[in-house]
């Protein structure tokens, strides 16, 4: 989506930035891992195809992605304007979060499918996926006008880590699709709230 082409979202432990050309080689290297491709239902692409995919993410109006960067955990970093664009660009790239907009907003079938990946093993188990999805979902609600009931996550039934992640964000299993060995999760906690990050322009 072009709407987030110059947007960063700053949280306590992660920063979200647009998927740009400088991220492609690292992303392509991640996707050489067969386990990651299986968990994310991704196909193996050539580097040239990955560059084309990056352009598609940037230009297509039915999908939105942010690259997830890690902030140091200790000492707890302050959230605020003192984090410059150069500071952000120096942070390690650890994953991505995505939204897919399906059908027109006025349609009863309108939904926004959510995905998250922490690709770097050293940064798993630190609730960074939770932090990144929290920022993404809040951004989608506050800036893009998405309603909570429109969010959906489709997850492999054996992917316990992702199932627990979305459950911690107020999602619950509403359907099992045996033929694909996956479950569908939607927001079932009407009172759930997600803490926003600092949304600002990013060069």
Beta strands, then each sheet from edge to edge (+ up, - down):
strand 1: 7-10
strand 2: 14-18
strand 3: 63-70
strand 4: 92-102
strand 5: 111-118
strand 6: 151-156
strand 7: 171-177
strand 8: 182-187
strand 9: 198-201
sheet 1: 7+ 8- 6+ 5+ 4- 3+ 2- 1+ 9-
end
